[in-house]
Amino acid sequence: MNADRDEDFEDGPDADRAAAGSRTLKSIRLPTHLVQAAERQAKHLGIGFGDVVGDALASWLGHPREPRTMLLAELASLLRTAFYDECPPDVVRRLYLEIQNTPQLWDLYTAAISERGRPDEKRRESLHIAIGRMVPRVLEAFPDGRVATAEETELIRGYPLLFRTRVNKV
């Protein structure tokens, strides 16, 4: 697909090549309020502006969505519904346990960390960083301390303790 000219094509070989992970730079004009909302959502989820716009467009067009973006959106929703009113200090650990114990979240997680069907350490690390940044933003919490996990079966080896107000250390 050539980014310099408009093309209309149905599903077929050209569409399959374009959908195979390649990216095209297109300059478009959007209403300011939509750009601002997408930027807020991107910051909130710890992903890029293009990821939010691409996800919205893929969803609207009925195309497959990026597993990483879907997982972060699902986790943000889970945090708002299950943990926002009462934010336990170990919420990060609980969130990862929820990923392990919920088939839909587990499938998104494994797809998000995989490259060509195989787990990729860089993708896993990048996802964990994004989740680690997203949780305090969604819950409006602050880290204060860190705990190591004793269970080797868990997805994480340690996690921050989160609190809604800063804890003053003496």
Secondary structure, DSSP 8 states (H G I E B T S, - for coil): --TTS-----SSHHHHHHHSS----------HHHHHHHHHHHHHHT--HHHHHHHHHHHHHT----HHHHHHHHHHHHIIIIISSS--TTHHHHHHHHHHH-HHHHHHHHHHTEETTEE-HHHHHHHHHHHHHHHHHHHT-EEEEEEE---TTSS-SEEEEEESS-----
